[in-house]
């Protein structure tokens, strides 16, 4: 499975290390809050809110170069709207990879 990386952030920021660091800091700050909110809404079976949470998280997934993870999130976001939770475990695996990467 693919691994998180900074290639897209570096592409966006160019040689501006301060901007790269700023984006990474925002990811580190916002990701745990958004992940926890998703877990909370999923646990409450509020799949409409969980779908909104997935929508927010998928942009962070993309920023960390996880193309397959982004595809999973896009599909899962739509499926949650229909109360389909089949991709939950796979989506959480993507989140776990991101968490490990952001906290290394």
C-alpha positions in Angstrom: 0.0 0.0 0.0 1.2 3.5 -0.7 2.9 5.6 1.9 2.4 9.3 2.9 4.9 11.7 1.5 5.5 15.4 1.0 5.9 15.5 -2.7 2.7 17.4 -3.4 3.4 19.9 -0.6 6.9 20.4 -2.0 5.4 20.9 -5.5 2.9 23.4 -4.2 5.4 25.3 -2.1 8.3 25.1 -4.4 11.6 26.0 -2.7 9.8 27.9 0.1 10.7 25.8 3.1 8.7 28.1 5.5 5.6 27.5 3.4 6.2 23.8 3.3 6.6 23.8 7.1 3.5 25.9 7.5 1.4 23.4 5.5 2.8 20.5 7.4 2.1 22.2 10.8 -1.5 22.8 9.8 -1.9 19.2 8.8 -0.4 18.1 12.1 -2.7 20.4 14.0 -6.0 19.8 12.1 -5.8 16.1 11.2 -6.2 14.6 14.7 -9.2 16.8 15.4 -10.9 15.9 12.1 -10.1 12.2 12.5 -11.5 12.2 16.0 -14.7 14.0 14.8 -15.1 11.4 12.0 -14.7 8.5 14.6 -17.2 10.2 16.9 -19.8 10.8 14.2 -19.3 7.3 12.7 -19.7 5.8 16.2 -22.9 7.7 16.6 -24.1 6.3 13.3 -24.5 9.9 12.0 -23.3 8.9 8.5 -24.2 12.3 7.0 -21.9 14.1 9.3 -19.3 11.3 9.0 -19.5 11.8 5.2 -18.8 15.5 5.7 -15.8 14.6 7.9 -14.5 12.3 5.2 -14.8 15.1 2.7 -12.6 17.4 4.9 -10.1 14.6 5.5 -9.8 13.6 1.8 -8.0 16.9 1.0 -5.4 16.2 3.6 -5.1 12.6 2.3 -4.4 14.2 -1.2 -1.8 16.6 0.3 0.1 13.7 1.7 0.4 12.1 -1.7 -2.0 9.2 -1.1 -3.7 8.9 -4.5 -5.3 5.5 -3.7 -6.4 6.8 -0.2 -8.0 9.8 -1.9 -9.9 7.5 -4.3 -11.1 5.4 -1.3 -12.2 8.5 0.6 -14.1 9.9 -2.4 -16.0 6.6 -2.8 -16.5 6.2 0.9 -17.8 9.8 1.2 -20.6 9.0 -1.3 -21.3 5.6 0.2 -21.8 7.0 3.6 -24.6 9.2 2.3 -26.4 6.0 1.5 -25.6 4.5 4.9 -23.1 2.1 3.4 -20.1 1.6 5.8 -18.3 -1.1 3.9 -15.2 1.0 3.4 -14.9 2.1 7.1 -12.0 -0.3 8.0 -10.1 0.5 4.8 -10.6 4.3 5.4 -9.4 4.0 9.0 -6.3 2.2 7.8 -5.5 5.3 5.6 -6.1 7.5 8.6 -3.8 5.4 10.7 -1.0 5.7 8.1 -1.4 9.4 8.0 -1.4 9.6 11.8 1.8 7.6 12.0 3.5 9.7 9.3 2.5 13.0 10.9 3.7 11.9 14.3 7.0 10.4 13.4 
